[in-house]
Amino acid sequence: MLVNADFHIHSCFSMATSKDMVIKNIAPKSKEKGLKLLGTGDALHPKWLEIIENSTTYTGDGIYSSEDTDFLLTCEVEGKNRIHHLILIPDIDIAREIAGKIPSNNISSDGRPKTVYGGVELLELAHDHDCLIGPAHAFTPWTGMYKSFNSIYDCYDAKPDFVELGLSADTFMADRVKELKDFVFLSNSDAHSFWPHRLGREFNQIELEDISFTSVRKAIKNRKVKANYGLVPDLGKYHMTACSKCHKLINPDTARKNKFKCLCGGSVKKGVDFRISEIADYSEAKHPDFRAEYVHLMPLSEIISSVHGKGVTTKFVQSIWQKLIDSFGDEINVLINAGVDEIKVIDSGVALAVEAFRDGSVGVVPGGGGKYGEIFFNKADNVTLDDF
């Protein structure tokens, strides 16, 4: 079976995360999004594990279910050198065992624990407990693995199970790095709220024998990720080299010459685009035969917001979003499968915007330095700018 899965989110116990990020809110929004399988996030936090136990039904083999949404235990750990690692965990007993072994001063206070362990120790601990592990948002300048290492093997000493691309990269960028040719790529949302423009903003279409941790592990090991869905990487807030204070995009050579200081006094953050160019072996991507298709999209409410110039969470935007969900079942179906003419019946501008993503004609003002990029749509002959 083909399943839409987002393995990386956070709970109400992570810093800078909505206090409403609990199962009773996440599950119904996951269903409206079109996600069948969701990582719990924060699976080393004792109170979050209690909420999972009390809010879900355990269906066996690592799966915890609520309102037609299935969850498996996942966590993000901040290790040595502030590098973030994503871990998929077989069940709650193992999660508690790992939590008791990992050296951390904040494991009970923050859903994303910090530890002195590096990639070597974390990989060994994960594999000793039949977990899967890989670098989270591998290329990002603050906490990505490649910000500190030129090779994934320098970080882990052995081969991790996957590479998470992050919002500022896609397979066309990552497959310029030769050493990644044997890795499965995951695209996940890293959501900090349950709004559908955050939850599942990136996700994987994965082929599973059934909904179970064993099947997920087998699918990742056997490269059964069939498609990655995610943002145009230019929209990522760390895609280009830019100042983290004024957000001005800056030529990387100029940034290096000025010791990564901006004229405004802010610090310049090296962009994912430039970092990949530093470690790339190829000028263009060389995809291995098993590589999943990468499909660029954008959360539906953000498309509606961009078309109409209204805030994402306004009643106006949410009413159009709800009409589309009511008509087509879930957001992913609207973005990928719904007929453009059918969407036009509800909103012609949104229909043309969805079509622009599908045919690749959407324009992007790149993001960088912590600021997301912006989109614009080509003007169609029969559409005025007022429609957008």
C-alpha positions as a Markdown table, in Angstrom:
| # | Residue | x | y | z |
|---|---|---|---|---|
| 1 | Met | 0.0 | 0.0 | 0.0 |
| 2 | Leu | 1.1 | 3.6 | -0.7 |
| 3 | Val | 1.0 | 5.7 | 2.4 |
| 4 | Asn | 1.5 | 9.5 | 2.9 |
| 5 | Ala | 3.8 | 9.8 | 5.9 |
| 6 | Asp | 5.4 | 12.7 | 7.8 |
| 7 | Phe | 8.0 | 11.4 | 10.3 |
| 8 | His | 9.2 | 14.6 | 11.9 |
| 9 | Ile | 7.0 | 16.8 | 14.0 |
| 10 | His | 7.1 | 18.2 | 17.6 |
| 11 | Ser | 4.8 | 18.1 | 20.6 |
| 12 | Cys | 3.7 | 20.7 | 23.0 |
| 13 | Phe | 6.8 | 19.9 | 25.1 |
| 14 | Ser | 9.3 | 21.3 | 22.5 |
| 15 | Met | 10.5 | 24.9 | 22.7 |
| 16 | Ala | 8.8 | 27.3 | 20.3 |
| 17 | Thr | 6.0 | 24.8 | 19.7 |
| 18 | Ser | 2.3 | 25.4 | 20.1 |
| 19 | Lys | 0.9 | 24.2 | 23.4 |
| 20 | Asp | -2.0 | 22.8 | 21.4 |
| 21 | Met | 0.3 | 20.2 | 19.8 |
| 22 | Val | -1.4 | 17.2 | 21.4 |
| 23 | Ile | -2.8 | 14.0 | 19.9 |
| 24 | Lys | -6.5 | 15.2 | 20.0 |
| 25 | Asn | -5.6 | 18.2 | 17.8 |
| 26 | Ile | -2.9 | 16.6 | 15.6 |
| 27 | Ala | -4.9 | 13.5 | 14.5 |
| 28 | Pro | -8.0 | 15.2 | 12.9 |
| 29 | Lys | -5.8 | 17.7 | 11.1 |
| 30 | Ser | -3.6 | 15.0 | 9.8 |
| 31 | Lys | -6.7 | 13.3 | 8.3 |
| 32 | Glu | -7.7 | 16.6 | 6.7 |
| 33 | Lys | -4.2 | 17.0 | 5.4 |
| 34 | Gly | -4.2 | 13.5 | 3.8 |
| 35 | Leu | -1.6 | 12.0 | 6.0 |
| 36 | Lys | -2.1 | 8.4 | 7.1 |
| 37 | Leu | 1.1 | 7.9 | 9.2 |
| 38 | Leu | 2.7 | 10.5 | 11.4 |
| 39 | Gly | 5.7 | 10.5 | 13.7 |
| 40 | Thr | 4.9 | 11.5 | 17.2 |
| 41 | Gly | 8.0 | 13.6 | 17.7 |
| 42 | Asp | 9.5 | 14.1 | 21.2 |
| 43 | Ala | 9.3 | 10.4 | 22.1 |
| 44 | Leu | 12.0 | 10.7 | 24.8 |
| 45 | His | 9.9 | 13.1 | 26.9 |
| 46 | Pro | 8.2 | 11.3 | 29.8 |
| 47 | Lys | 5.0 | 13.4 | 29.9 |
| 48 | Trp | 4.6 | 13.2 | 26.1 |
| 49 | Leu | 4.8 | 9.4 | 26.3 |
| 50 | Glu | 2.1 | 9.5 | 28.9 |
| 51 | Ile | -0.2 | 11.6 | 26.7 |
| 52 | Ile | 0.5 | 9.2 | 23.7 |
| 53 | Glu | -0.5 | 6.2 | 25.9 |
| 54 | Asn | -3.6 | 7.9 | 27.2 |
| 55 | Ser | -4.7 | 9.5 | 23.8 |
| 56 | Thr | -4.2 | 6.6 | 21.4 |
| 57 | Thr | -5.0 | 2.9 | 21.0 |
| 58 | Tyr | -1.9 | 0.7 | 20.6 |
| 59 | Thr | -2.6 | -1.5 | 17.6 |
| 60 | Gly | 0.7 | -3.5 | 17.8 |
| 61 | Asp | 4.2 | -3.4 | 16.3 |
| 62 | Gly | 4.9 | 0.2 | 17.2 |
| 63 | Ile | 1.7 | 1.8 | 16.0 |
| 64 | Tyr | -0.5 | 4.1 | 18.1 |
| 65 | Ser | -3.8 | 5.1 | 16.5 |
| 66 | Ser | -6.3 | 8.0 | 17.0 |
| 67 | Glu | -9.1 | 9.1 | 14.7 |
| 68 | Asp | -7.9 | 7.2 | 11.6 |
| 69 | Thr | -4.4 | 8.5 | 12.0 |
| 70 | Asp | -1.6 | 6.1 | 12.9 |
| 71 | Phe | 1.5 | 7.3 | 14.8 |
| 72 | Leu | 4.9 | 5.8 | 15.3 |
| 73 | Leu | 7.4 | 7.1 | 17.8 |
| 74 | Thr | 10.0 | 9.5 | 16.6 |
| 75 | Cys | 12.3 | 12.1 | 18.2 |
| 76 | Glu | 14.8 | 14.7 | 17.3 |
| 77 | Val | 17.9 | 14.9 | 19.4 |
| 78 | Glu | 20.4 | 17.7 | 19.5 |
| 79 | Gly | 23.8 | 16.1 | 19.8 |
| 80 | Lys | 27.4 | 17.3 | 19.9 |
| 81 | Asn | 28.2 | 20.5 | 17.9 |
| 82 | Arg | 24.4 | 21.3 | 17.9 |
| 83 | Ile | 23.8 | 18.7 | 15.2 |
| 84 | His | 20.2 | 17.4 | 15.0 |
| 85 | His | 19.4 | 13.7 | 14.5 |
| 86 | Leu | 16.1 | 12.1 | 13.8 |
| 87 | Ile | 15.3 | 8.7 | 15.4 |
| 88 | Leu | 12.4 | 6.3 | 14.7 |
| 89 | Ile | 11.7 | 4.1 | 17.7 |
| 90 | Pro | 9.9 | 0.7 | 17.7 |
| 91 | Asp | 7.7 | 1.2 | 20.9 |
| 92 | Ile | 7.2 | 3.1 | 24.1 |
| 93 | Asp | 9.2 | 0.6 | 26.2 |
| 94 | Ile | 12.3 | 1.2 | 24.0 |
| 95 | Ala | 11.7 | 4.9 | 24.0 |
| 96 | Arg | 11.8 | 4.9 | 27.8 |
| 97 | Glu | 14.9 | 2.7 | 27.8 |
| 98 | Ile | 16.8 | 5.0 | 25.5 |
| 99 | Ala | 15.7 | 8.1 | 27.5 |
| 100 | Gly | 17.3 | 6.4 | 30.6 |
| 101 | Lys | 20.6 | 5.8 | 28.8 |
| 102 | Ile | 21.2 | 9.1 | 26.9 |
| 103 | Pro | 23.1 | 11.7 | 28.8 |
| 104 | Ser | 21.0 | 14.8 | 28.9 |
| 105 | Asn | 20.2 | 17.5 | 31.4 |
| 106 | Asn | 16.9 | 18.6 | 29.8 |
| 107 | Ile | 15.3 | 15.3 | 28.7 |
| 108 | Ser | 12.3 | 15.9 | 31.0 |
| 109 | Ser | 12.0 | 19.6 | 30.2 |
| 110 | Asp | 12.3 | 19.8 | 26.4 |
| 111 | Gly | 10.9 | 17.5 | 23.8 |
| 112 | Arg | 14.1 | 18.0 | 21.8 |
| 113 | Pro | 16.8 | 16.9 | 24.3 |
| 114 | Lys | 20.4 | 18.0 | 24.1 |
| 115 | Thr | 23.2 | 15.5 | 24.7 |
| 116 | Val | 27.0 | 15.4 | 24.6 |
| 117 | Tyr | 26.7 | 12.3 | 22.4 |
| 118 | Gly | 27.8 | 12.8 | 18.8 |
| 119 | Gly | 26.6 | 10.9 | 15.7 |
| 120 | Val | 28.8 | 7.9 | 16.5 |
| 121 | Glu | 27.3 | 7.3 | 19.9 |
| 122 | Leu | 23.8 | 8.1 | 18.9 |
| 123 | Leu | 23.9 | 5.7 | 15.9 |
| 124 | Glu | 25.2 | 3.0 | 18.1 |
| 125 | Leu | 22.6 | 3.6 | 20.8 |
| 126 | Ala | 19.8 | 3.7 | 18.1 |
| 127 | His | 20.9 | 0.5 | 16.4 |
| 128 | Asp | 21.4 | -1.3 | 19.7 |
| 129 | His | 17.7 | -0.7 | 20.2 |
| 130 | Asp | 16.5 | -1.6 | 16.7 |
| 131 | Cys | 15.8 | 2.1 | 15.9 |
| 132 | Leu | 16.4 | 4.0 | 12.6 |
| 133 | Ile | 18.5 | 7.1 | 12.7 |
| 134 | Gly | 19.7 | 9.8 | 10.3 |
| 135 | Pro | 20.6 | 13.5 | 10.2 |
| 136 | Ala | 17.7 | 15.8 | 10.5 |
| 137 | His | 17.5 | 18.7 | 7.9 |
| 138 | Ala | 21.0 | 17.6 | 7.0 |
| 139 | Phe | 22.1 | 20.8 | 5.2 |
| 140 | Thr | 20.7 | 23.6 | 7.3 |
| 141 | Pro | 23.3 | 26.1 | 8.6 |
| 142 | Trp | 22.3 | 26.1 | 12.3 |
| 143 | Thr | 21.9 | 22.5 | 13.2 |
| 144 | Gly | 22.4 | 20.4 | 10.0 |
| 145 | Met | 25.0 | 17.7 | 9.9 |
| 146 | Tyr | 26.8 | 19.1 | 6.9 |
| 147 | Lys | 27.3 | 22.5 | 8.6 |
| 148 | Ser | 30.1 | 20.7 | 10.6 |
| 149 | Phe | 31.1 | 17.8 | 8.5 |
| 150 | Asn | 32.1 | 17.5 | 4.8 |
| 151 | Ser | 31.1 | 13.8 | 4.9 |
| 152 | Ile | 28.2 | 11.9 | 6.5 |
| 153 | Tyr | 30.7 | 9.2 | 7.5 |
| 154 | Asp | 32.8 | 11.7 | 9.4 |
| 155 | Cys | 29.8 | 12.3 | 11.6 |
| 156 | Tyr | 28.6 | 8.8 | 12.2 |
| 157 | Asp | 31.6 | 6.5 | 11.3 |
| 158 | Ala | 29.1 | 4.2 | 9.8 |
| 159 | Lys | 26.1 | 4.4 | 7.4 |
| 160 | Pro | 22.9 | 5.9 | 9.0 |
| 161 | Asp | 19.5 | 4.7 | 7.7 |
| 162 | Phe | 18.4 | 7.8 | 5.8 |
| 163 | Val | 19.0 | 11.5 | 5.2 |
| 164 | Glu | 16.3 | 14.1 | 5.9 |
| 165 | Leu | 16.6 | 16.8 | 3.3 |
| 166 | Gly | 15.0 | 19.7 | 5.2 |
| 167 | Leu | 12.8 | 22.5 | 3.8 |
| 168 | Ser | 15.7 | 24.3 | 2.0 |
| 169 | Ala | 16.9 | 21.3 | -0.1 |
| 170 | Asp | 15.5 | 18.7 | -2.5 |
| 171 | Thr | 16.8 | 15.6 | -4.3 |
| 172 | Phe | 18.0 | 17.8 | -7.2 |
| 173 | Met | 20.4 | 19.5 | -4.8 |
| 174 | Ala | 21.3 | 16.5 | -2.6 |
| 175 | Asp | 22.1 | 14.2 | -5.5 |
| 176 | Arg | 25.0 | 16.4 | -6.5 |
| 177 | Val | 26.8 | 14.8 | -3.5 |
| 178 | Lys | 28.2 | 11.5 | -4.6 |
| 179 | Glu | 28.3 | 9.8 | -1.1 |
| 180 | Leu | 24.5 | 10.1 | -0.8 |
| 181 | Lys | 23.8 | 8.0 | -3.9 |
| 182 | Asp | 23.0 | 5.0 | -1.7 |
| 183 | Phe | 20.8 | 6.8 | 0.8 |
| 184 | Val | 17.0 | 7.0 | 1.0 |
| 185 | Phe | 15.9 | 10.7 | 1.3 |
| 186 | Leu | 13.1 | 11.7 | 3.6 |
| 187 | Ser | 11.1 | 14.9 | 3.4 |
| 188 | Asn | 9.3 | 15.8 | 6.6 |
| 189 | Ser | 7.6 | 18.9 | 7.9 |
| 190 | Asp | 9.3 | 19.5 | 11.3 |
| 191 | Ala | 6.0 | 21.0 | 12.2 |
| 192 | His | 5.6 | 23.0 | 15.4 |
| 193 | Ser | 1.9 | 23.5 | 15.1 |
| 194 | Phe | -1.0 | 21.4 | 13.9 |
| 195 | Trp | -2.2 | 23.8 | 11.3 |
| 196 | Pro | -2.2 | 22.1 | 7.9 |
| 197 | His | 0.2 | 24.7 | 6.5 |
| 198 | Arg | 2.7 | 23.4 | 8.9 |
| 199 | Leu | 1.8 | 19.7 | 9.4 |
| 200 | Gly | 2.7 | 17.7 | 6.3 |
| 201 | Arg | 4.1 | 20.7 | 4.5 |
| 202 | Glu | 6.7 | 18.1 | 3.4 |
| 203 | Phe | 5.9 | 14.4 | 3.4 |
| 204 | Asn | 6.8 | 11.0 | 1.9 |
| 205 | Gln | 4.8 | 8.6 | -0.2 |
| 206 | Ile | 6.1 | 5.3 | 1.0 |
| 207 | Glu | 5.2 | 1.7 | 0.0 |
| 208 | Leu | 4.4 | -0.4 | 3.0 |
| 209 | Glu | 3.3 | -4.0 | 3.4 |
| 210 | Asp | 1.1 | -2.9 | 6.3 |
| 211 | Ile | 1.0 | -0.1 | 8.9 |
| 212 | Ser | 3.7 | -1.2 | 11.4 |
| 213 | Phe | 7.1 | -0.2 | 12.5 |
| 214 | Thr | 8.6 | -3.4 | 11.0 |
| 215 | Ser | 7.1 | -2.5 | 7.6 |
| 216 | Val | 8.4 | 1.1 | 7.9 |
| 217 | Arg | 11.9 | -0.1 | 8.7 |
| 218 | Lys | 11.8 | -2.6 | 5.9 |
| 219 | Ala | 10.6 | 0.0 | 3.4 |
| 220 | Ile | 13.4 | 2.5 | 4.3 |
| 221 | Lys | 16.0 | -0.2 | 4.3 |
| 222 | Asn | 14.7 | -1.4 | 0.9 |
| 223 | Arg | 14.4 | 2.1 | -0.6 |
| 224 | Lys | 10.6 | 2.0 | -0.9 |
| 225 | Val | 10.1 | 5.7 | -0.7 |
| 226 | Lys | 8.2 | 6.3 | -3.9 |
| 227 | Ala | 7.9 | 10.1 | -3.9 |
| 228 | Asn | 9.1 | 13.0 | -1.8 |
| 229 | Tyr | 6.7 | 16.0 | -1.7 |
| 230 | Gly | 8.0 | 19.3 | -0.4 |
| 231 | Leu | 8.5 | 23.0 | -0.9 |
| 232 | Val | 10.4 | 24.5 | -3.8 |
| 233 | Pro | 13.7 | 24.7 | -1.9 |
| 234 | Asp | 14.1 | 28.4 | -2.7 |
| 235 | Leu | 11.2 | 29.0 | -0.3 |
| 236 | Gly | 13.2 | 27.6 | 2.6 |
| 237 | Lys | 14.3 | 30.2 | 5.1 |
| 238 | Tyr | 17.9 | 29.0 | 4.9 |
| 239 | His | 18.1 | 28.3 | 1.1 |
| 240 | Met | 20.3 | 31.3 | 0.2 |
| 241 | Thr | 23.2 | 33.0 | 2.0 |
| 242 | Ala | 21.7 | 35.9 | 3.8 |
| 243 | Cys | 21.9 | 38.2 | 6.8 |
| 244 | Ser | 20.0 | 36.8 | 9.8 |
| 245 | Lys | 19.1 | 40.3 | 10.9 |
| 246 | Cys | 18.1 | 42.3 | 7.8 |
| 247 | His | 17.6 | 39.2 | 5.6 |
| 248 | Lys | 19.5 | 40.7 | 2.7 |
| 249 | Leu | 20.7 | 38.0 | 0.3 |
| 250 | Ile | 24.5 | 38.2 | 0.1 |
| 251 | Asn | 27.0 | 36.8 | -2.4 |
| 252 | Pro | 28.8 | 34.0 | -0.5 |
| 253 | Asp | 32.2 | 35.2 | -1.7 |
| 254 | Thr | 31.4 | 38.6 | -0.3 |
| 255 | Ala | 30.1 | 37.1 | 2.9 |
| 256 | Arg | 33.3 | 35.1 | 3.4 |
| 257 | Lys | 35.5 | 38.2 | 2.6 |
| 258 | Asn | 33.6 | 40.1 | 5.3 |
| 259 | Lys | 33.9 | 37.2 | 7.8 |
| 260 | Phe | 30.1 | 36.6 | 7.5 |
| 261 | Lys | 29.2 | 40.0 | 9.0 |
| 262 | Cys | 26.6 | 42.2 | 7.3 |
| 263 | Leu | 26.9 | 46.0 | 7.0 |
| 264 | Cys | 23.8 | 46.2 | 9.2 |
| 265 | Gly | 25.8 | 44.5 | 12.0 |
| 266 | Gly | 23.9 | 41.2 | 11.7 |
| 267 | Ser | 25.5 | 37.7 | 11.2 |
| 268 | Val | 25.4 | 36.2 | 7.7 |
| 269 | Lys | 24.3 | 32.6 | 7.6 |
| 270 | Lys | 25.7 | 30.4 | 4.9 |
| 271 | Gly | 22.8 | 29.1 | 2.6 |
| 272 | Val | 22.0 | 25.5 | 1.9 |
| 273 | Asp | 22.5 | 26.2 | -1.8 |
| 274 | Phe | 26.0 | 27.4 | -1.3 |
| 275 | Arg | 26.9 | 24.7 | 1.3 |
| 276 | Ile | 25.9 | 22.0 | -1.2 |
| 277 | Ser | 28.0 | 23.7 | -3.9 |
| 278 | Glu | 31.0 | 23.4 | -1.5 |
| 279 | Ile | 30.6 | 19.7 | -0.9 |
| 280 | Ala | 29.1 | 18.7 | -4.3 |
| 281 | Asp | 30.9 | 16.3 | -6.6 |
| 282 | Tyr | 28.6 | 17.1 | -9.6 |
| 283 | Ser | 27.5 | 20.3 | -11.2 |
| 284 | Glu | 24.1 | 18.7 | -11.8 |
| 285 | Ala | 22.2 | 16.0 | -9.9 |
| 286 | Lys | 23.0 | 12.3 | -10.8 |
| 287 | His | 20.0 | 10.4 | -9.5 |
| 288 | Pro | 20.4 | 6.7 | -8.7 |
| 289 | Asp | 17.8 | 4.4 | -10.3 |
| 290 | Phe | 15.9 | 3.9 | -7.1 |
| 291 | Arg | 15.6 | 7.7 | -6.3 |
| 292 | Ala | 12.0 | 8.7 | -5.6 |
| 293 | Glu | 10.4 | 11.5 | -7.7 |
| 294 | Tyr | 10.5 | 14.9 | -6.0 |
| 295 | Val | 7.3 | 16.9 | -6.4 |
| 296 | His | 7.3 | 20.5 | -5.5 |
| 297 | Leu | 4.2 | 21.9 | -3.8 |
| 298 | Met | 3.1 | 24.3 | -1.1 |
| 299 | Pro | 0.5 | 24.1 | 1.7 |
| 300 | Leu | -2.9 | 24.9 | 0.3 |
| 301 | Ser | -3.8 | 27.6 | 2.8 |
| 302 | Glu | -0.5 | 29.4 | 1.9 |
| 303 | Ile | -1.4 | 29.2 | -1.8 |
| 304 | Ile | -4.9 | 30.7 | -1.0 |
| 305 | Ser | -3.2 | 33.4 | 1.1 |
| 306 | Ser | -0.8 | 34.3 | -1.7 |
| 307 | Val | -3.5 | 34.4 | -4.3 |
| 308 | His | -5.8 | 36.7 | -2.3 |
| 309 | Gly | -3.4 | 38.6 | -0.2 |
| 310 | Lys | -5.0 | 37.5 | 3.1 |
| 311 | Gly | -3.4 | 36.0 | 6.2 |
| 312 | Val | -3.1 | 32.2 | 6.3 |
| 313 | Thr | -5.2 | 31.8 | 9.4 |
| 314 | Thr | -7.9 | 34.4 | 8.5 |
| 315 | Lys | -11.5 | 33.3 | 8.3 |
| 316 | Phe | -11.5 | 34.2 | 4.6 |
| 317 | Val | -8.6 | 31.9 | 3.7 |
| 318 | Gln | -9.8 | 29.1 | 6.0 |
| 319 | Ser | -13.3 | 29.2 | 4.6 |
| 320 | Ile | -11.9 | 28.6 | 1.0 |
| 321 | Trp | -9.6 | 25.9 | 2.4 |
| 322 | Gln | -12.5 | 24.2 | 4.1 |
| 323 | Lys | -14.7 | 24.3 | 0.9 |
| 324 | Leu | -11.9 | 22.6 | -1.0 |
| 325 | Ile | -11.4 | 20.0 | 1.7 |
| 326 | Asp | -15.1 | 19.3 | 1.8 |
| 327 | Ser | -15.2 | 18.9 | -2.0 |
| 328 | Phe | -12.0 | 16.8 | -2.5 |
| 329 | Gly | -11.6 | 14.9 | 0.8 |
| 330 | Asp | -8.1 | 16.2 | 2.0 |
| 331 | Glu | -5.5 | 18.8 | 1.2 |
| 332 | Ile | -3.0 | 16.5 | -0.5 |
| 333 | Asn | -5.7 | 15.3 | -2.9 |
| 334 | Val | -6.5 | 19.0 | -3.8 |
| 335 | Leu | -2.8 | 19.8 | -4.5 |
| 336 | Ile | -2.0 | 16.6 | -6.4 |
| 337 | Asn | -5.0 | 15.0 | -8.0 |
| 338 | Ala | -8.0 | 17.3 | -8.1 |
| 339 | Gly | -8.9 | 18.6 | -11.6 |
| 340 | Val | -8.0 | 22.2 | -12.2 |
| 341 | Asp | -11.4 | 22.8 | -13.7 |
| 342 | Glu | -13.1 | 21.3 | -10.7 |
| 343 | Ile | -11.0 | 23.6 | -8.4 |
| 344 | Lys | -12.0 | 26.6 | -10.5 |
| 345 | Val | -15.6 | 26.0 | -9.5 |
| 346 | Ile | -14.6 | 27.0 | -6.0 |
| 347 | Asp | -11.9 | 29.5 | -6.7 |
| 348 | Ser | -10.4 | 30.3 | -10.1 |
| 349 | Gly | -7.3 | 32.0 | -8.8 |
| 350 | Val | -6.4 | 29.1 | -6.5 |
| 351 | Ala | -7.0 | 26.7 | -9.4 |
| 352 | Leu | -4.5 | 28.6 | -11.6 |
| 353 | Ala | -2.0 | 28.7 | -8.7 |
| 354 | Val | -2.2 | 24.9 | -8.1 |
| 355 | Glu | -1.7 | 24.5 | -11.9 |
| 356 | Ala | 1.4 | 26.7 | -11.7 |
| 357 | Phe | 2.9 | 24.4 | -9.1 |
| 358 | Arg | 2.1 | 21.3 | -11.2 |
| 359 | Asp | 3.6 | 22.7 | -14.4 |
| 360 | Gly | 6.5 | 24.4 | -12.7 |
| 361 | Ser | 5.7 | 27.9 | -13.8 |
| 362 | Val | 5.5 | 29.3 | -10.2 |
| 363 | Gly | 8.0 | 32.0 | -9.5 |
| 364 | Val | 9.9 | 32.3 | -6.2 |
| 365 | Val | 11.7 | 35.1 | -4.4 |
| 366 | Pro | 14.3 | 33.0 | -2.5 |
| 367 | Gly | 14.5 | 32.9 | 1.3 |
| 368 | Gly | 17.6 | 33.0 | 3.5 |
| 369 | Gly | 18.9 | 34.1 | 6.8 |
| 370 | Gly | 15.9 | 32.8 | 8.6 |
| 371 | Lys | 13.2 | 34.4 | 6.4 |
| 372 | Tyr | 11.0 | 32.2 | 4.2 |
| 373 | Gly | 10.9 | 32.9 | 0.4 |
| 374 | Glu | 7.9 | 34.2 | -1.4 |
| 375 | Ile | 6.0 | 33.0 | -4.4 |
| 376 | Phe | 4.4 | 34.7 | -7.3 |
| 377 | Phe | 2.5 | 33.3 | -10.3 |
| 378 | Asn | 2.9 | 34.0 | -14.0 |
| 379 | Lys | 0.1 | 36.1 | -15.4 |
| 380 | Ala | -2.2 | 34.0 | -17.6 |
| 381 | Asp | -3.6 | 35.6 | -20.8 |
| 382 | Asn | -7.2 | 35.3 | -19.5 |
| 383 | Val | -6.5 | 36.3 | -15.9 |
| 384 | Thr | -5.9 | 39.8 | -14.5 |
| 385 | Leu | -3.6 | 40.6 | -11.6 |
| 386 | Asp | -6.7 | 41.3 | -9.5 |
| 387 | Asp | -7.4 | 37.5 | -9.5 |
| 388 | Phe | -4.1 | 37.0 | -7.6 |
